[in-house]
Amino acid sequence: MAIVPTLSDRRVRLIGQRWSPRVHELKAFLARSRVTFDWYDPDSDPEAHALADTGPAGGASRPVVLLPDGEVLVDPDVRTLAARLGLPTEPASTLYDLIVVGGGPAGLTAGMHAAAEGLHTAIIEQDVPGGQSSHSAMIENYPGLPKSVDGSTLASRMVQQAEKFGADILMTRRATRLEPGELRYTVKLDDDTEVVSHAVVLAIGVSFRWLEAPGCAALVGAGIYYGAVTAEAAACRDQEVYVLGGGNSAGQAALFLSRFARRVTILTRDESLDESMSHYLVERIERTPNITSSPRTTVEDASGAGRLELLVIRNLATGESRRVPAQALFVFIGAAPRTEWLNGQVDLDDQGFVMSGDDYACAAPRGWPLERAPYSLETRLPGVFVAGDARRGAVHRIVVAASEGASAVQFTHHYFRDTPGLSARITEPREPSGQR
């Protein structure tokens, strides 16, 4: 089932309070999935109560989702909502030539190339296709895109390409275990479903690194947000908004938020934005009157009654702290790899990034069973490759991740060709099935 065309002409209505973490989760999911939706806050919109009365009671305490076909969902989890919207959440097969774990730029590119070259391919994404890039409000440095696009738009185009060539895409499905077998690998999913393939590409990407300052964890989704700029920006109209972080993601977020907020303040540990942000973003921020930057600062505490109301900001140079009113804080302080589920099957460095090919230039990895050395992106499991941000030494740029995804497929073909008894087991090449 094609993701984007199916949703492009649908309209979903979401009723729920702005400061509800569950409402935030649903808004972020719908926005990143490019589902057209209207949001109604019962605290400020009388129409919200009239809409809520059309179905089971949700009231002010629980979100209600009204689907285009008339179905009413009260406080649905994301997977249930995805399934009701017709998004693919179940595998179409149990046996594939290649399983790609992760649906970011690396995974979608790998899946597209593999399917285009005749491999029966599945892409398994635990969230929404697009990975970290789908949180981006504007992408301007991807080749061939002279005008900026938001990350979810770029992801949707990549999804359409992968589906055009016949790749199966599963979303909201989390891989929980990788089990080696004889010339095959089993990937276990979060409901114990098992899918098997002859090769695997780990394009698992990274997750936002959480801010550990006191008070912050309790306010996630209620004023403190990780990514989610496109989902929450309109709700920040005429408000005091803070962005924590000094990289490109923080700069892009600040520029997008400045269209709505009264003032956006960028807090960064760096001496200046130039240290870790691209020059074109710094120049644009300096020309935007309602964006200010506060170098050598961080968030020390957060508080509020059910929602963010105050931040404590500390100057790292002087040690001085001050309290400021705040309605929203968007956090971009780095990311950690999603590798905890691999259970020691592949080698990780001390930060959890996957080791591969070039990391074993001096000696073969422990337990390596073949006479040849691992290919460049191959882990210590023959036929298991890594691409994108979860790879040790990765360059965290979308174009690099996409390039590695394509390269991983090329190495997969080498693996099939060079492994005795394996090439005969690969699915016969299929004609691209187009969007299904």
ABEGO torsion letter per residue (X at the ends): XBAAAAAAABBBBBBEBAABAAAAAAAAAAAAAGBBBBBBBAAABAAAAAAAAABBBAEAABBBBBBAAGBBBBGBBAAAAAAAAGBBABBABABBABBBBEABAAAAAAAAAAAAAGBBBBBBBABBBGEAAAABABBAABBGBABBBBAAAAAAAAAAAAAAAGBBBBBGBBBABBBBBBGBBBBBBAAGBBBBBABBBBAAEBBBBBBABBGAAAABGAGBBBEGAAAAAAAABGBBBBBBEABAAAAAAAAAAAAABABBBBBBABABAAAABBAAAAAAAAABAABBBBBGBBBABBBEBGBBABBBBBBAAAGBBBBBBBABBBBBAEBBBBAAAAGGABBBBAAGBBBBGAAAAABBBBGBABABBBBAABBABBGBBBBEAABBGBBBBAAAAAAAAAAAAAAAAAAAAABBGAAAABBBBBBBAEBX
